[in-house]
């Protein structure tokens, strides 16, 4: 019997795969003159050719897969660079500023006097202009509020500021609906009505707390 299946140089991938198929399904060919060595040669040729053909197949995706460690840094999001309203960065917890207290108080007043919903963004420019027009004296209640809300004493308080810091929480607790401006206006009148001796007492308390915070 003439065998046509053992010449690798004359064959293609399809030919060798077909030879392998024939050998798998017709083992009697070996008994008809196809020697064991020739069968082994065909098997090796088929494996080599199939491997070579597989290596030339195009990838499913031309985009390289990257792990988290190998990710492109430009694809990540830096939360510190994300800006909130008015270009202010978000992602960092900070104490409210005097302007923010002013804006909150003004917004609450607008909301209570209007029958329509008011968005902060829609009045932002107007509130900013109002704040810039305030004098230092008019801004002082909101500046004091920042100092009151600061847990750690970062600078020396005078007697009035320390008295405010001590008493504002109890005043707002008794009157939850009162605005910040009303709180400081009322307490300002109360401070002015104090005797010099009482004011001196609060001044000494402020100095004592500041001294203790420096050594903490």
HELIX and SHEET records of a PDB file:
HELIX    1   1 UNK A    8  UNK A   10  5                                   3    
HELIX    2   2 UNK A   13  UNK A   25  1                                  13    
HELIX    3   3 UNK A   28  UNK A   31  1                                   4    
HELIX    4   4 UNK A   36  UNK A   55  1                                  20    
HELIX    5   5 UNK A   73  UNK A   75  5                                   3    
HELIX    6   6 UNK A   79  UNK A   81  5                                   3    
HELIX    7   7 UNK A   85  UNK A   87  5                                   3    
HELIX    8   8 UNK A   98  UNK A  113  1                                  16    
HELIX    9   9 UNK A  120  UNK A  133  1                                  14    
HELIX   10  10 UNK A  136  UNK A  149  1                                  14    
HELIX   11  11 UNK A  159  UNK A  174  1                                  16    
HELIX   12  12 UNK A  180  UNK A  192  1                                  13    
HELIX   13  13 UNK A  196  UNK A  214  1                                  19    
END                                                                             
